[in-house]
Amino acid sequence: AFGTIVQRYLTNPHHIRLHYGHPDMVNAHLVRKTGGVSRGSLRVNVNEDIFLGYEMVVQGIKIGHSETLFYGKGRDVEFNAASVFLKKLAQGCVMQLASRQVCDLYLMHMTFFQKIAVFYGTLNHFIILWIMDKSVFLFTAMWLLFAVAGITPNTLASHGSFLGAPWLIPMGLLNAVPMLVERHLEYTYISFTDVLFSIPFYSHQNRITSDSFALALATKKGAYMASGRGLGNTRTSLVDIFLYHSISNFIPGAQLILMVILYCFLDQPFVYLLWPLVGGLCYITAPVLYNPKPAYSAFLRFTCEFWSWIVQKDDSVDLDVYKEIHDTVQALDPVRKEKIFGPQGKRVLNERQKLLEDWEKMMKATGTKKSLQGFWIFHWWQYLNDLDDAANNFVGDKVFVELVWNPLVNSENISGVMEINFDATAATWNDAGLHSKFGPLRIFLEKYCSMSMIVLSPNEQAPVSIMRKNGGPDASCLNFTTDPRFRLPEVELFFHLLKCTVTYAFWLLIPFYIFQQRYNYSPQELVYTVSPAAVLLVLFVVYTHVLKLMSSETFLSMLALKVVAFFTLIVLGLAVLNSITSMVQVVCFFLCVGFLTAFVTEVLIYCHHYWVRRTCATLINRSFERLGNLLHLSQSPIYFFYKVLFFMIGAALLVLDVVLVWVRYFHTVWTFNHNVAQRLLPPKG
């Protein structure tokens, strides 16, 4: 809302316009006298422009709005660029909630109506989207549980509940009323096609905003994201679409569609879950619907890239090098460093940090585009690092007091100078194995040098001795109390395990209850109706995948395994295809095995995350341990189920892309023939 009726409304009558809009111009003379335009924290002040507005309003300065026409500014019109921009705004909103400016503004400097206007114009938008997104999933799950329990819409209507009638016009559409009114004021008309074609776009973008808002709430972090601001006529590949939207939109959309399918499988009218179905379809199809210039050549190229991305194995990390660095207690010799890290390797002080930095840089550049496996590893690694914070970690300070501070205090000579030898302390540091936990001693002491507790003499690059700084603070400045603003690792582990247990218990149990309800089986009869062919087929697929992971990847062994698996699957598949019930059971069993594998994988990930937070002293070492754990887990069956899920979604999107290619072709042919016919016809009259 940089230059619309919203800015004019916030300016007058509310006088609380906070964003200085575009073009980004401020009164430099005024701002320099009131604190400047720069903000102090990259993590908190993500949306730095609105913080300038907050501080101006706190000081009693009114920010006006002037109408300006500027050609060529609005370049955030490419679909993925708009998505990244909304992610940045959502995370910035969470950081605003944690800032002192917002608390100060709401407590002292505004009237009641101004508080309502500021809340609705800034923070409320993201909070409402987050609540609406959660309510869609809860609403769908509620109807599915009603159907499993035998509670029909007629039963609800007989008890006077409004749920007994289908909600064809949901209350969420009220959020679209201001946009429609604004469009009517500016363009004097409201087109039905504009409203219809905007539903997939805004549904998809609202889901992205909600996901980023929830992620920032969980990690308490926000960061600037470069949207790229590409032009709207740039076609995006299917792999890039998955990188942008698979975690935030495709998986939740598939969950919504699956719940609607299970609901309809119980012979329930889908009209009660019409809008959740529309939402799930919009979550998945919107990036392809708004991808410009559909063409057959691009379709073939993107299909090959997507298939290669699905089946390609991750080779971003040399497992032998990782194991060597992980098992080494002392620092590697310069020759080995140069062989691993290249010509500049001799200067590397912390091998683990260097390996992580190179790997992260490579993954952010092109690594995630090479394979689904690498994308899965990097996504989990980044998420766990964002969850990790060292606010309640006292291990490093305790080591500093025991190894450096206490000997330093006891070394006072006659002249009152406190000094210890750096080389002797470094030898004790290496002998105790602290190099592998904290890195080099010189890097470890930088924190305490910046706190003016110690001084490295004669300089920090080539220290000879460690001295206490005159007038500097003592060890009492180190805080060994728990910060209440951050959760303890035990509390975080409990909430993660509780969320995983409740979520996957729902997905594991619901297929069996639906199958029982569909065919009116009792729990005892359900066991005897299980098809042996269906069970054997599912078990054979799982066994084949496990055997493939455990066997040596030679040509003959893999060929023999594939041939045996192929003919066995044909025999079992023909046995299953003879009965609709057996086919349904196979689908249910595969769903349950997939959800069970995902549950076990997430439990292992969160337990390992807790373990490294309790045992590893520094963030670098914790990140290094997480990377190794994720590299091993990516070889487990969870990767197979991710491949199956992403392949199904990708195949559906490719079919939609083909349809759009033909629509564009027929539209072009019709338009060309229509224009030619108009030119050849004689003029009227």
Beta strands, then each sheet from edge to edge (+ up, - down):
strand 1: 419-421
strand 2: 454-457
strand 3: 465-468
sheet 1: 1+ 3- 2+
end
